[in-house]
């Protein structure tokens, strides 16, 4: 048996009981965080366009589109739009090596649970498997430094994560799972050139939809190369030509990568590299005693060309700007969803401070999230100088996150689409999701279906 067959045999044999308490806890946290940010993101313009597009296409009303007052679409289209909503704010957890593993998996699990029924344990198990294959693919391919990436990871790894989630919930056998991965492999790909545009969130939406569709086709007997990972001109040769450690892939679940190194919970809705600049900027804000006292700002970072955007065109573009993230932090002393609107981007104080910022990208600074740092130095109008450095934002690997801070994030995100009583009910269901039978899961999904989006 080849690599694809060995991997699928391991995945197929994995049961809820083999996950372990730490894995279950972290998967629950990932699910909860992902759905919270989806409820906050479901009213954003890209998602609204996606909903209008789906409505114009029609299709069987199989699964709920979260935050749209009961609108249902086909199971594939619902997974697509809900994955877009999960990623659109750039607020879902970050993984190591970097990818976005929640948006291609959680919406798929809940769409299938709504269509066919599933218990909480079924959902946790499927999502755990889908998260793990994405982390293992990136780890085996040694994809740690964002600047070295040739494709946007969720557009590739995410398709396999989605296919594994769907294969598990559809109860495909090993050969059918291999064929599902083979079909999914031909749907993989996404360009980093689209970072900063609406299209970025479709990388995750397409991954969710394509992997799910692949599994549904495999269930019907559709064929593909069952050895697609190791095949000539297959996945490894195409997407990981420079380095791929198959042993890392076959160590699937040993340990679970959601546990070690774990996920990084985002406290700011922007690209993860900007969190270092934001954290340092918040320190500068506290020291300066008012951004109006700042005369000049110098930022030093690793080489990350894709987030060197001195004059982002829009609030969305600002999510991928070291300069803008730092400026928002220095001006407001906090950074949240409202920091990345077009109105905030073009306000006079932001325009003025961006003009005072210079960025130096230093090639001597390591460029992966585990070892990088961002430093800010500011000259004040009184002639004094202040500085700050971030080597890891709160919630990142090795930097503890206060559970209360995460709960505040969940409450803020969920309350944008649900009233307080329903937020409390939803959080309660999530906290005991492993104990929910199929009826309890349906109740949880009904809350998501009843949510009403807050338009951008």
PAGU-467333 format. One line per 8 residues: number of its first residue (from 0); their letters; for each residue x, y, z of C-alpha. Coordinates in steps of 0.1 Angstrom, whole numbers. Example, Ala and Ser with C-alpha at 12.3 -4.5 7.8 and 13.67 -1.06 7.14 Angstrom:
<sites>
0> AS> 123:-45:78 | 137:-11:71
</sites>
This chain:
<sites>
0> XXXXXXXX> 0:0:0 | 13:35:-9 | 13:67:11 | -23:78:3 | -36:43:12 | -16:42:44 | -28:76:54 | -65:69:47
8> XXXXXXXX> -63:36:66 | -50:56:97 | -77:82:93 | -105:57:88 | -95:38:119 | -95:69:141 | -124:71:165 | -136:96:191
16> XXXXXXXX> -122:75:219 | -87:77:204 | -86:115:202 | -78:121:239 | -91:148:262 | -66:175:251 | -75:170:215 | -112:171:222
24> XXXXXXXX> -108:203:242 | -88:221:215 | -111:209:187 | -141:223:207 | -123:256:211 | -116:257:173 | -152:249:164 | -165:276:189
32> XXXXXXXX> -141:302:177 | -147:295:140 | -185:297:143 | -182:329:164 | -162:347:138 | -185:334:111 | -215:350:128 | -195:383:130
40> XXXXXXXX> -185:380:93 | -217:368:77 | -229:403:70 | -196:414:53 | -200:425:16 | -181:395:1 | -204:371:19 | -235:391:10
48> XXXXXXXX> -224:389:-27 | -219:352:-23 | -254:348:-8 | -270:368:-37 | -251:346:-61 | -262:314:-45 | -298:326:-45 | -297:334:-82
56> XXXXXXXX> -284:299:-90 | -310:281:-70 | -307:246:-57 | -321:222:-31 | -325:239:3 | -304:213:22 | -284:233:48 | -286:267:65
64> XXXXXXXX> -265:297:55 | -256:312:89 | -268:347:97 | -292:349:68 | -325:344:87 | -333:309:76 | -320:309:40 | -310:274:29
72> XXXXXXXX> -288:263:0 | -275:231:-13 | -252:214:12 | -222:223:-10 | -232:259:-15 | -240:264:22 | -205:250:32 | -190:274:7
80> XXXXXXXX> -207:305:20 | -203:296:57 | -166:290:51 | -163:324:34 | -180:340:65 | -156:321:88 | -126:336:70 | -137:369:57
88> XXXXXXXX> -126:389:87 | -93:371:89 | -102:363:125 | -102:325:127 | -74:307:145 | -39:305:130 | -20:272:126 | 16:261:125
96> XXXXXXXX> 28:258:98 | 5:287:87 | -28:279:72 | -65:284:80 | -78:250:89 | -111:259:106 | -130:275:77 | -126:245:53
104> XXXXXXXX> -137:220:79 | -163:233:105 | -188:245:79 | -187:212:61 | -193:192:93 | -223:213:103 | -238:213:68 | -237:175:66
112> XXXXXXXX> -249:172:102 | -279:193:92 | -286:173:61 | -280:138:75 | -279:141:113 | -248:137:135 | -240:137:172 | -216:161:188
120> XXXXXXXX> -190:134:191 | -194:127:153 | -187:164:146 | -157:166:169 | -142:134:154 | -147:145:118 | -133:180:125 | -103:166:144
128> XXXXXXXX> -95:145:114 | -99:173:89 | -78:197:110 | -50:171:114 | -45:163:77 | -41:200:69 | -16:205:96 | 3:173:87
136> XXXXXXXX> 4:183:50 | 19:217:58 | 43:202:83 | 55:174:59 | 60:201:33 | 80:222:58 | 58:252:50 | 67:275:79
144> XXXXXXXX> 78:309:66 | 49:328:51 | 72:347:27 | 84:314:11 | 49:302:3 | 41:298:-34 | 3:293:-28 | -22:303:-2
152> XXXXXXXX> -23:272:20 | -60:268:27 | -66:266:-10 | -46:234:-11 | -45:218:24 | -81:229:30 | -95:209:2 | -81:177:17
160> XXXXXXXX> -93:188:52 | -128:192:38 | -128:159:19 | -117:141:51 | -144:157:72 | -170:148:46 | -157:112:41 | -158:106:78
168> XXXXXXXX> -194:119:83 | -206:101:51 | -189:69:64 | -169:62:33 | -146:32:33 | -109:35:28 | -109:31:-9 | -137:57:-13
176> XXXXXXXX> -118:81:9 | -87:76:-13 | -108:85:-43 | -123:115:-25 | -88:128:-19 | -80:121:-56 | -109:141:-67 | -102:169:-42
184> XXXXXXXX> -66:171:-54 | -77:183:-88 | -96:212:-71 | -66:224:-51 | -49:258:-57 | -51:295:-47 | -30:325:-55 | -14:347:-29
192> XXXXXXXX> -18:376:-53 | -54:379:-42 | -46:385:-6 | -62:418:4 | -91:414:-19 | -126:397:-16 | -113:367:-34 | -91:356:-4
200> XXXXXXXX> -121:344:16 | -132:323:-14 | -100:303:-11 | -115:288:21 | -150:287:7 | -139:269:-24 | -118:245:-3 | -148:236:19
208> XXXXXXXX> -172:232:-11 | -147:213:-33 | -137:188:-7 | -173:181:3 | -183:178:-34 | -154:154:-39 | -165:131:-11 | -201:132:-23
216> XXXXXXXX> -190:121:-58 | -168:94:-44 | -198:81:-24 | -215:77:-57 | -187:57:-72 | -168:85:-91 | -132:76:-96 | -99:93:-93
224> XXXXXXXX> -63:83:-87 | -63:65:-53 | -26:72:-48 | -28:109:-56 | -3:121:-29 | 26:101:-42 | 16:97:-78 | 38:110:-107
232> XXXXXXXX> 28:146:-110 | 6:142:-80 | 1:164:-49 | 36:161:-35 | 53:167:-69 | 30:196:-77 | 27:215:-45 | 56:204:-24
240> XXXXXXXX> 84:198:-49 | 113:210:-28 | 107:191:4 | 83:166:17 | 87:143:47 | 63:114:44 | 71:102:79 | 57:134:93
248> XXXXXXXX> 25:128:74 | 21:93:86 | 26:104:122 | -10:116:119 | -23:121:154 | 10:114:171 | 6:140:186 | -25:158:173
256> XXXXXXXX> -12:191:158 | -42:209:173 | -26:201:207 | 11:203:198 | 21:229:187 | -16:239:190 | -36:267:175 | -31:304:179
264> XXXXXXXX> -63:322:188 | -65:356:171 | -75:386:191 | -73:410:161 | -91:405:128 | -62:407:104 | -33:388:89 | -13:371:116
272> XXXXXXXX> 20:389:109 | 3:422:115 | -5:411:151 | 31:416:160 | 30:452:148 | -4:457:164 | 8:444:198 | 39:467:197
280> XXXXXXXX> 17:496:185 | -6:491:215 | 25:495:237 | 35:526:219 | 0:540:224 | 3:534:262 | 37:551:263 | 30:581:240
288> XXXXXXXX> 0:596:259 | -18:604:227 | -10:597:191 | -10:635:184 | 23:636:202 | 40:613:177 | 62:630:151 | 78:600:133
296> XXXXXXXX> 75:562:135 | 99:535:123 | 89:498:121 | 114:470:117 | 100:436:106 | 111:404:89 | 109:403:51 | 71:399:45
304> XXXXXXXX> 65:417:12 | 28:408:11 | 21:428:43 | 42:459:33 | 14:482:23 | 21:518:33 | -11:531:18 | -38:504:18
312> XXXXXXXX> -66:513:-5 | -94:500:17 | -101:488:52 | -99:452:39 | -65:460:23 | -55:473:57 | -58:439:72 | -27:430:53
320> XXXXXXXX> -6:461:62 | 19:462:90 | 18:500:88 | -20:502:90 | -22:477:119 | 4:496:139 | -13:529:131 | -47:517:142
328> XXXXXXXX> -32:504:175 | -13:537:182 | -43:559:174 | -71:540:192 | -54:519:218 | -75:489:206 | -79:470:174 | -112:453:164
336> XXXXXXXX> -136:447:136 | -144:484:133 | -107:492:128 | -108:478:92 | -137:497:77 | -132:520:48 | -144:549:70 | -117:542:95
344> XXXXXXXX> -90:539:68 | -97:573:54 | -103:593:85 | -79:623:88 | -60:610:118 | -52:577:101 | -41:594:69 | -19:617:89
352> XXXXXXXX> -2:589:109 | 4:566:80 | 24:594:63 | 47:594:94 | 55:557:92 | 85:541:76 | 90:503:74 | 123:484:71
360> XXXXXXXX> 121:447:63 | 153:432:77 | 164:399:61 | 184:390:93 | 151:386:112 | 137:351:110 | 104:351:91 | 83:324:107
368> XXXXXXXX> 57:331:133 | 75:311:160 | 108:331:159 | 100:365:143 | 96:398:160 | 85:433:150 | 99:464:166 | 85:500:166
376> XXXXXXXX> 104:532:175 | 86:565:177 | 99:600:180 | 77:624:199 | 72:661:193 | 89:669:226 | 121:653:214 | 119:621:234
384> XXXXXXXX> 119:586:218 | 99:555:228 | 101:519:216 | 83:486:218 | 89:451:205 | 66:420:201 | 81:385:199 | 47:368:201
392> XXXXXXXX> 11:382:205 | -12:369:232 | -27:336:222 | 3:326:200 | 24:295:206 | 40:298:240 | 22:330:249 | -8:322:272
400> XXXXXXXX> -42:335:264 | -65:345:292 | -97:324:288 | -117:355:298 | -102:373:268 | -112:345:245 | -147:345:259 | -149:383:254
408> XXXXXXXX> -141:377:217 | -167:350:214 | -194:372:230 | -185:402:208 | -186:381:176 | -218:362:184 | -237:392:196 | -234:408:162
416> XXXXXXXX> -259:382:149 | -278:369:179 | -295:385:210 | -279:379:244 | -302:351:255 | -294:331:223 | -257:338:226 | -258:323:261
424> XXXXXXXX> -277:293:249 | -253:288:220 | -222:290:242 | -238:265:266 | -244:240:238 | -209:244:225 | -194:238:259 | -211:204:261
432> XXXXXXXX> -212:196:224 | -196:162:229 | -226:152:250 | -252:163:224 | -272:137:205 | -284:144:170 | -314:163:184 | -291:185:204
440> XXXXXXXX> -270:192:174 | -301:202:154 | -310:226:182 | -275:242:179 | -278:245:141 | -313:260:145 | -297:289:165 | -272:295:137
448> XXXXXXXX> -299:294:111 | -320:320:131 | -291:345:133 | -296:377:114 | -265:393:99 | -253:428:108 | -245:443:74 | -211:458:69
</sites>
